[in-house]
Amino acid sequence: MHPPAHHTTSGAQHAMRDLVRIGLVGVGIIAKTHLEVLAEQPRVTLAFTADPHRNEAVGFRGTKPPHYATLTHALTEHQPDLIVLATPTNTHADLVGEALTQSSARVLVEKPLVHDLDSLARLRSLQGTEDVHGRVFTAHHFAFSPEVRWAAQQIAEHPNWGPITAITSAFYDPYVLRGEQAFASYVSSWTDSGVNQLSMLARFVDLTALTSAHPMDAGASAWCTAAYRSRGTVGSARLRTSWRTGSSSKETVLIFGHSGVEIWIDHTAMTGFTARGDALLAAYGNDGKTPRKIAHYRPLHESLLSAQPDPVLSFDTAVTITELHHSTPVPGAGVE
Ligand SMILES: NC(=O)c1ccc[n+]([C@@H]2O[C@H](COP(=O)([O-])OP(=O)(O)OC[C@H]3O[C@@H](n4cnc5c(N)ncnc54)[C@H](O)[C@@H]3O)[C@@H](O)[C@H]2O)c1
């Protein structure tokens, strides 16, 4: 049974209702993954889609829900429980604002939550009238990747390894082939992948400051560093992002300098291993049957629809990551 529309504003402490009516805004590349994962959830129905550059409705479990050019039009005819925003990054802030003020739905916005700090301030200013904390969730999907969760579990189970003293992460995407379209959808490599790296690292350490940022290749690449705390110790993360390649490749190495342990995780293959010197301590693989994006978004949506969504999806986490992501670097910040 659908809940009455005026009861659908649910705080993070409440599970979504029995049936969840979803409005999908933006029917581009990542929307396909949302639709595939949501179609697996028997509780979910697709109420509408909205996208000004698409004319036809999309299929969802054998039905074709109504399609609109704009969210504004869709909300005059529907009261969804959840609005999924899968639109270009620089549209997120306006659409989150509209979803908050023109509906009572929860909002799952694609990462990054916003493209600049002014937009973040505008969303925060809605807190006086809207339940921004209870309703806005950001799809920090990399934090749900299986090798990331495996590494986090390894770390939790082995306090004897000591703090993570150094991190190196490199995220490459083949967006050079998409030319200007890549900048239109994702702004820059640091805007797009930096937030994936930071939300993934939030599983392992407490990020404290951006210590350097060097955009290069007109925004298609970057080299940034961030300070963090791990088990009471300060460390430094080196973050490389780039679109200058024909293939996707993403990996992260965590060094536990006090014990000599290293964790290597390959986000492209969703594999990992832990080693100390010549010894292999642990390894993680998968059966090869689940495509990477499904492996991220299936647990993400399961968590969002649960009674206690993972804090990595929360507005607070998005604020922390956005502020760090866009801060003016402070060399030596966080280092004692
Ligand atoms: N592609 C990926 O692998 C991926 C993965 C994770 C997150 N994301 C994020 O998802 C977002 C979208 O990425 P994408 O790759 O799907 O981009 P895309 O360009 O393929 O799709 C965006 C869609 O939004 C539509 N759109 C534009 N403005 C709109 C508006 N005002 N209202 C409704 N629809 C609108 C466009 O017509 C297009 O169909 C970006 O923020 C990106 O960072 C993408």
The ligand as a MOL file (V3000), in Angstrom:
LIG
                    3D

  0  0  0     0  0            999 V3000
M  V30 BEGIN CTAB
M  V30 COUNTS 44 48 0 0 0
M  V30 BEGIN ATOM
M  V30 1 N 28.7190 7.3020 -16.0550 0
M  V30 2 C 29.1390 6.7540 -14.9320 0
M  V30 3 O 29.7870 5.6970 -14.9220 0
M  V30 4 C 28.8420 7.4100 -13.6090 0
M  V30 5 C 29.1390 6.6720 -12.4580 0
M  V30 6 C 28.8280 7.2340 -11.2390 0
M  V30 7 C 28.2840 8.5020 -11.1730 0
M  V30 8 N 28.0230 9.2090 -12.2880 0 CHG=1
M  V30 9 C 27.4670 10.5550 -12.1440 0
M  V30 10 O 26.1520 10.5420 -12.6670 0
M  V30 11 C 25.8660 11.8110 -13.2600 0
M  V30 12 C 25.3980 11.5840 -14.6910 0
M  V30 13 O 26.4200 10.9150 -15.3890 0
M  V30 14 P 26.1110 10.1230 -16.7520 0
M  V30 15 O 27.3610 9.4330 -17.0870 0
M  V30 16 O 24.8780 9.3130 -16.6260 0 CHG=-1
M  V30 17 O 25.8660 11.3850 -17.7190 0
M  V30 18 P 25.0550 11.4260 -19.0870 0
M  V30 19 O 25.4620 12.6930 -19.7290 0
M  V30 20 O 25.2010 10.1320 -19.8070 0
M  V30 21 O 23.5080 11.5020 -18.6430 0
M  V30 22 C 22.9100 12.6270 -18.0480 0
M  V30 23 C 21.4630 12.7060 -18.5240 0
M  V30 24 O 20.8180 13.7800 -17.8290 0
M  V30 25 C 19.9900 14.4810 -18.7490 0
M  V30 26 N 19.7530 15.8220 -18.2230 0
M  V30 27 C 20.5170 16.9440 -18.3420 0
M  V30 28 N 19.9530 17.9700 -17.6620 0
M  V30 29 C 18.7970 17.4960 -17.1390 0
M  V30 30 C 17.7800 18.0740 -16.3230 0
M  V30 31 N 17.8370 19.3440 -15.9260 0
M  V30 32 N 16.7150 17.2980 -15.9700 0
M  V30 33 C 16.6500 15.9960 -16.3620 0
M  V30 34 N 17.5980 15.3960 -17.1100 0
M  V30 35 C 18.6650 16.1310 -17.4820 0
M  V30 36 C 20.7710 14.4520 -20.0460 0
M  V30 37 O 19.9030 14.6760 -21.1520 0
M  V30 38 C 21.3340 13.0250 -20.0280 0
M  V30 39 O 20.4590 12.0940 -20.6320 0
M  V30 40 C 27.1290 12.6700 -13.1500 0
M  V30 41 O 27.0160 13.5120 -12.0290 0
M  V30 42 C 28.2120 11.6430 -12.8860 0
M  V30 43 O 29.2710 12.1690 -12.0870 0
M  V30 44 C 28.2800 8.6800 -13.5180 0
M  V30 END ATOM
M  V30 BEGIN BOND
M  V30 1 1 1 2
M  V30 2 2 2 3
M  V30 3 1 2 4
M  V30 4 1 4 5
M  V30 5 2 4 44
M  V30 6 2 5 6
M  V30 7 1 6 7
M  V30 8 2 7 8
M  V30 9 1 8 9
M  V30 10 1 8 44
M  V30 11 1 9 10
M  V30 12 1 9 42
M  V30 13 1 10 11
M  V30 14 1 11 12
M  V30 15 1 11 40
M  V30 16 1 12 13
M  V30 17 1 13 14
M  V30 18 2 14 15
M  V30 19 1 14 16
M  V30 20 1 14 17
M  V30 21 1 17 18
M  V30 22 2 18 19
M  V30 23 1 18 20
M  V30 24 1 18 21
M  V30 25 1 21 22
M  V30 26 1 22 23
M  V30 27 1 23 24
M  V30 28 1 23 38
M  V30 29 1 24 25
M  V30 30 1 25 26
M  V30 31 1 25 36
M  V30 32 1 26 27
M  V30 33 1 26 35
M  V30 34 2 27 28
M  V30 35 1 28 29
M  V30 36 1 29 30
M  V30 37 2 29 35
M  V30 38 1 30 31
M  V30 39 2 30 32
M  V30 40 1 32 33
M  V30 41 2 33 34
M  V30 42 1 34 35
M  V30 43 1 36 37
M  V30 44 1 36 38
M  V30 45 1 38 39
M  V30 46 1 40 41
M  V30 47 1 40 42
M  V30 48 1 42 43
M  V30 END BOND
M  V30 END CTAB
M  END
